[in-house]
Amino acid sequence: MKVRVCFWGVFFAAVTAAGGSEQTYAKSSVQPYIDQVKKQWESDDSSAPVTNASDPKSHLPDSYIQSIKKKLDETQPATQSGTQPYIDRLKAENQKNGSPSSSGAESYIEQEKAKLEPQETGGAIQAVAEGRSELKAKKVGSIHHAFGFRYGLSLTRSYTAGSQIQARNFNDVYGQAYSPDLHLFYEFQPFHSEWFGNIGFFGMGGVGYNSGTGQFAINVPQPGGKSFSSQSQTKFQFFSVPIIVGANYRFNLLRWVRPYVFVGGSAIGFTELRNDGGASYRGASYGFYFALGTSISLDWFKESWDLYSEHGVKHYYLTLDYSKIATLIGDVQVGTSGFLVGLTFEY
C-alpha cells in the first residue's frame, strides 16, 4: 500500500515538472521565419499586409501574386468601373496621337490604303492596246490555218452558150440588175514564215445571183411600121455556184501590207429559173481560177487582241484583189472577173 502511494506521487510530480518546462520553452523559443517576414512588412508601410481584427486569418500576409497585382493597380488609371483595361489605355493613347478612334472615324487600314498609289484597272493586254505599258505585244504559237470571205464589188460576167440554147446575150437579160457575189474559203499553211512568206492550199466556195427580164429574139412589127417592145413579161433568176481548189503564196516581209497570188482549178454549177412556167436549165462548166491582191494588216485594232484571246487568231487582214474565173469545158462558157474585198484571219 505504501509502495502504490509512492508510485502515484512520483507520477504526478513528473507531469507537473514537464508542463512547467514546456511553458518555459515556449516563452524562450525563437520566433518562426514567417514571423520575421511579417515584422519586415510591418516596418515597410507600402507593403504592409492588410489585417482585419474580426478575421482570425487576417494576421497572415497577402500572397506574392496579390502584392504584385496591387502594385499594377496603383500604376494604372482608375475608371468608374474599376481598373482601366489595357486595351482601353491603348485606345486612349492612339486618340492622343491622332489615330482613328472607334467612334466613326476611318480605320487604321483605310488610312494606310490612302497612302498607297492608285492601282491601274484592266489587264496587261488592255494596257498594251491602249499604249500605257512598256510591254511589247506578243502572240505566241505557230500559224498553219486561215479562213475568210470575199465579196464582189464590181464584177463582169459573161455566159455564152450555143445558138440552140441561148437566144439572147446574157448581159441583155441580166446586165442591168445588181448581182451580189460572195465567196468563203479555208486555207491550210504547211509552211508559214513572217520573213519568207507562206505557201498554202485552199478551198473556196461561193454563190452568185442575177435577176433580169426576158428579151425576145426578134422585134415583132406592129401595123403602121412600128415594132413591139423586145422586153417580155417573163422574169429570170440565174444562180451560179463556183467551187475552187488551188494553192497560194503570201509575201509577208512587209508586215503591214502583204501581197498574195492564188491559182487553182474551178468547177461552176448553175441553174436558170423563170416565172412563166417554162423549163429551167441546169448545167456545169470547168476551168481555172486566178487572183492577185494584197492583205492590209488590222492587227493594230483593239479587236485583234480579243480575237487572239478568245479564238486564237494571230493576224487578220482587210483584203482587196482582182480575180478571174474562166471555163474551158462545158455547154456554157463562163467568164467572171472583177474586184473583190474581204477579210482574212490566220491562226
LOFITI-671300 format. One line per field, with one value per residue (C-alpha): chain; x, y, z. Coordinates in steps of 0.25 Angstrom, whole numbers. Layout:
// residues N
kolfi <- A | ...
x <- X | ...
y <- Y | ...
z <- Z | ...
This chain:
// residues 347
kolfi <- A | A | A | A | A | A | A | A | A | A | A | A | A | A | A | A | A | A | A | A | A | A | A | A | A | A | A | A | A | A | A | A | A | A | A | A | A | A | A | A | A | A | A | A | A | A | A | A | A | A | A | A | A | A | A | A | A | A | A | A | A | A | A | A | A | A | A | A | A | A | A | A | A | A | A | A | A | A | A | A | A | A | A | A | A | A | A | A | A | A | A | A | A | A | A | A | A | A | A | A | A | A | A | A | A | A | A | A | A | A | A | A | A | A | A | A | A | A | A | A | A | A | A | A | A | A | A | A | A | A | A | A | A | A | A | A | A | A | A | A | A | A | A | A | A | A | A | A | A | A | A | A | A | A | A | A | A | A | A | A | A | A | A | A | A | A | A | A | A | A | A | A | A | A | A | A | A | A | A | A | A | A | A | A | A | A | A | A | A | A | A | A | A | A | A | A | A | A | A | A | A | A | A | A | A | A | A | A | A | A | A | A | A | A | A | A | A | A | A | A | A | A | A | A | A | A | A | A | A | A | A | A | A | A | A | A | A | A | A | A | A | A | A | A | A | A | A | A | A | A | A | A | A | A | A | A | A | A | A | A | A | A | A | A | A | A | A | A | A | A | A | A | A | A | A | A | A | A | A | A | A | A | A | A | A | A | A | A | A | A | A | A | A | A | A | A | A | A | A | A | A | A | A | A | A | A | A | A | A | A | A | A | A | A | A | A | A | A | A | A | A | A | A | A | A | A | A | A | A | A | A | A | A | A | A | A | A | A | A | A | A | A | A | A | A | A | A
x <- 0 | 11 | 18 | 6 | 4 | 18 | 17 | 6 | 12 | 25 | 16 | 9 | 21 | 27 | 15 | 15 | 30 | 28 | 17 | 25 | 37 | 28 | 23 | 37 | 42 | 30 | 34 | 48 | 47 | 52 | 40 | 38 | 42 | 28 | 28 | 41 | 36 | 23 | 31 | 39 | 26 | 21 | 33 | 30 | 17 | 16 | 16 | 9 | -1 | -16 | -21 | -35 | -38 | -50 | -43 | -35 | -26 | -24 | -11 | -6 | 1 | -4 | 1 | 12 | 3 | -7 | 4 | 9 | -6 | -7 | 5 | 0 | -14 | -7 | 1 | -12 | -22 | -35 | -49 | -63 | -64 | -50 | -37 | -36 | -33 | -20 | -27 | -35 | -22 | -16 | -28 | -27 | -12 | -16 | -26 | -16 | -6 | -17 | -20 | -34 | -44 | -55 | -66 | -68 | -54 | -48 | -40 | -25 | -25 | -33 | -23 | -11 | -19 | -20 | -5 | -3 | -2 | -15 | -15 | -17 | -30 | -31 | -21 | -7 | -13 | -22 | -11 | -2 | -14 | -16 | -1 | 0 | 10 | 25 | 22 | 22 | 10 | 14 | 5 | 11 | 9 | 11 | 1 | -4 | -18 | -26 | -40 | -48 | -58 | -59 | -70 | -71 | -71 | -70 | -71 | -73 | -80 | -80 | -88 | -88 | -95 | -98 | -109 | -118 | -118 | -116 | -126 | -121 | -107 | -106 | -104 | -116 | -125 | -117 | -107 | -114 | -118 | -110 | -103 | -97 | -85 | -80 | -68 | -64 | -50 | -41 | -26 | -16 | -2 | 9 | 19 | 18 | 29 | 28 | 41 | 40 | 24 | 16 | 10 | -4 | -14 | -28 | -42 | -53 | -68 | -77 | -91 | -94 | -108 | -114 | -128 | -134 | -145 | -146 | -143 | -150 | -140 | -146 | -154 | -169 | -174 | -187 | -197 | -193 | -178 | -174 | -170 | -174 | -164 | -153 | -155 | -164 | -172 | -164 | -155 | -142 | -133 | -119 | -111 | -96 | -88 | -73 | -64 | -49 | -37 | -23 | -10 | -5 | 7 | 7 | 18 | 19 | 32 | 26 | 17 | 6 | 4 | 5 | 3 | -2 | -6 | -16 | -16 | -26 | -36 | -51 | -64 | -76 | -90 | -102 | -117 | -127 | -141 | -153 | -167 | -175 | -175 | -165 | -154 | -142 | -128 | -116 | -102 | -87 | -74 | -60 | -48 | -37 | -37 | -26 | -26 | -15 | -17 | -12 | -15 | -15 | -12 | -22 | -14 | -13 | -28 | -32 | -41 | -29 | -26 | -40 | -39 | -26 | -30 | -44 | -41 | -26 | -26 | -11 | -14 | -26 | -26 | -34 | -32 | -34 | -31 | -35 | -39 | -43 | -51 | -52 | -57 | -51 | -60 | -76 | -88 | -87 | -75 | -74 | -65 | -65 | -55 | -54 | -50 | -54 | -52 | -52 | -46 | -35 | -32 | -19 | -18
y <- 0 | 9 | 6 | 9 | 23 | 26 | 22 | 31 | 42 | 41 | 41 | 54 | 61 | 57 | 62 | 75 | 77 | 74 | 85 | 95 | 92 | 93 | 107 | 111 | 106 | 113 | 126 | 125 | 119 | 127 | 133 | 125 | 130 | 135 | 144 | 150 | 153 | 159 | 168 | 173 | 176 | 184 | 192 | 196 | 204 | 202 | 187 | 185 | 174 | 177 | 171 | 170 | 169 | 161 | 151 | 141 | 139 | 154 | 153 | 145 | 153 | 154 | 145 | 149 | 150 | 159 | 168 | 169 | 172 | 183 | 190 | 189 | 194 | 207 | 210 | 209 | 220 | 217 | 217 | 217 | 202 | 200 | 198 | 202 | 190 | 190 | 191 | 204 | 210 | 207 | 214 | 226 | 227 | 226 | 237 | 246 | 243 | 246 | 231 | 228 | 224 | 214 | 225 | 226 | 231 | 222 | 210 | 209 | 200 | 210 | 221 | 212 | 210 | 224 | 225 | 215 | 219 | 217 | 203 | 203 | 196 | 186 | 175 | 175 | 173 | 185 | 193 | 189 | 192 | 206 | 209 | 210 | 199 | 197 | 182 | 178 | 171 | 156 | 146 | 132 | 120 | 116 | 119 | 108 | 111 | 123 | 126 | 137 | 143 | 151 | 160 | 164 | 179 | 181 | 168 | 166 | 153 | 146 | 134 | 128 | 116 | 110 | 116 | 105 | 108 | 123 | 132 | 146 | 150 | 148 | 163 | 167 | 159 | 161 | 172 | 184 | 178 | 177 | 164 | 160 | 150 | 144 | 134 | 127 | 120 | 112 | 110 | 101 | 106 | 95 | 106 | 119 | 130 | 144 | 147 | 137 | 137 | 125 | 114 | 110 | 100 | 106 | 102 | 112 | 112 | 123 | 127 | 137 | 143 | 150 | 154 | 160 | 161 | 152 | 158 | 154 | 149 | 158 | 170 | 168 | 178 | 186 | 191 | 204 | 201 | 201 | 189 | 184 | 185 | 174 | 172 | 161 | 160 | 147 | 149 | 141 | 137 | 131 | 125 | 121 | 113 | 113 | 102 | 105 | 97 | 102 | 107 | 121 | 129 | 141 | 150 | 154 | 162 | 176 | 172 | 183 | 181 | 166 | 163 | 149 | 141 | 130 | 119 | 108 | 100 | 103 | 96 | 105 | 99 | 108 | 108 | 118 | 119 | 126 | 130 | 127 | 112 | 109 | 99 | 102 | 100 | 94 | 91 | 91 | 96 | 94 | 104 | 111 | 122 | 133 | 144 | 155 | 164 | 170 | 168 | 180 | 177 | 181 | 176 | 190 | 189 | 186 | 175 | 168 | 164 | 160 | 150 | 145 | 143 | 137 | 129 | 128 | 137 | 143 | 152 | 158 | 166 | 174 | 168 | 174 | 166 | 165 | 151 | 144 | 131 | 125 | 111 | 103 | 91 | 91 | 94 | 109 | 117 | 125 | 137 | 145 | 156 | 168 | 173 | 167 | 172 | 163 | 159 | 148 | 142 | 134 | 125
z <- 0 | 3 | -9 | -18 | -12 | -14 | -29 | -32 | -24 | -33 | -46 | -43 | -39 | -52 | -60 | -53 | -56 | -71 | -72 | -65 | -74 | -87 | -83 | -80 | -94 | -101 | -95 | -98 | -112 | -125 | -134 | -147 | -161 | -164 | -152 | -157 | -171 | -164 | -156 | -168 | -176 | -164 | -164 | -179 | -180 | -195 | -194 | -181 | -181 | -179 | -166 | -160 | -146 | -148 | -157 | -150 | -162 | -165 | -158 | -170 | -181 | -195 | -205 | -215 | -227 | -219 | -215 | -230 | -234 | -224 | -230 | -244 | -240 | -234 | -247 | -256 | -257 | -250 | -257 | -252 | -252 | -246 | -252 | -267 | -277 | -284 | -298 | -293 | -289 | -303 | -310 | -301 | -305 | -320 | -319 | -313 | -325 | -335 | -339 | -343 | -331 | -331 | -331 | -346 | -352 | -363 | -358 | -358 | -370 | -378 | -374 | -379 | -392 | -395 | -394 | -405 | -420 | -428 | -436 | -451 | -455 | -466 | -471 | -477 | -491 | -489 | -485 | -497 | -506 | -501 | -501 | -486 | -484 | -487 | -490 | -505 | -510 | -514 | -519 | -517 | -525 | -540 | -551 | -560 | -564 | -570 | -573 | -579 | -589 | -601 | -607 | -621 | -622 | -637 | -646 | -660 | -664 | -678 | -680 | -695 | -700 | -714 | -722 | -719 | -704 | -704 | -711 | -706 | -700 | -685 | -682 | -690 | -679 | -666 | -669 | -663 | -650 | -637 | -635 | -621 | -621 | -608 | -607 | -594 | -593 | -584 | -585 | -579 | -578 | -576 | -576 | -570 | -568 | -565 | -573 | -585 | -586 | -586 | -596 | -594 | -600 | -601 | -604 | -608 | -610 | -613 | -619 | -630 | -633 | -645 | -648 | -661 | -671 | -683 | -697 | -710 | -720 | -731 | -731 | -734 | -744 | -742 | -752 | -757 | -758 | -743 | -734 | -721 | -709 | -709 | -694 | -689 | -676 | -672 | -660 | -660 | -648 | -650 | -639 | -640 | -630 | -632 | -626 | -626 | -621 | -622 | -616 | -612 | -607 | -598 | -597 | -582 | -581 | -582 | -570 | -571 | -586 | -591 | -606 | -610 | -622 | -623 | -635 | -636 | -643 | -643 | -645 | -647 | -646 | -650 | -651 | -658 | -653 | -660 | -655 | -667 | -665 | -675 | -673 | -665 | -669 | -661 | -664 | -660 | -666 | -663 | -664 | -656 | -645 | -643 | -633 | -630 | -618 | -605 | -590 | -581 | -566 | -556 | -544 | -538 | -535 | -521 | -526 | -531 | -516 | -514 | -526 | -521 | -506 | -510 | -523 | -524 | -537 | -539 | -551 | -558 | -571 | -580 | -594 | -608 | -620 | -635 | -639 | -651 | -654 | -668 | -672 | -683 | -683 | -683 | -690 | -685 | -685 | -673 | -671 | -658 | -654 | -645 | -631 | -618 | -604 | -591 | -578 | -575 | -562 | -559 | -547
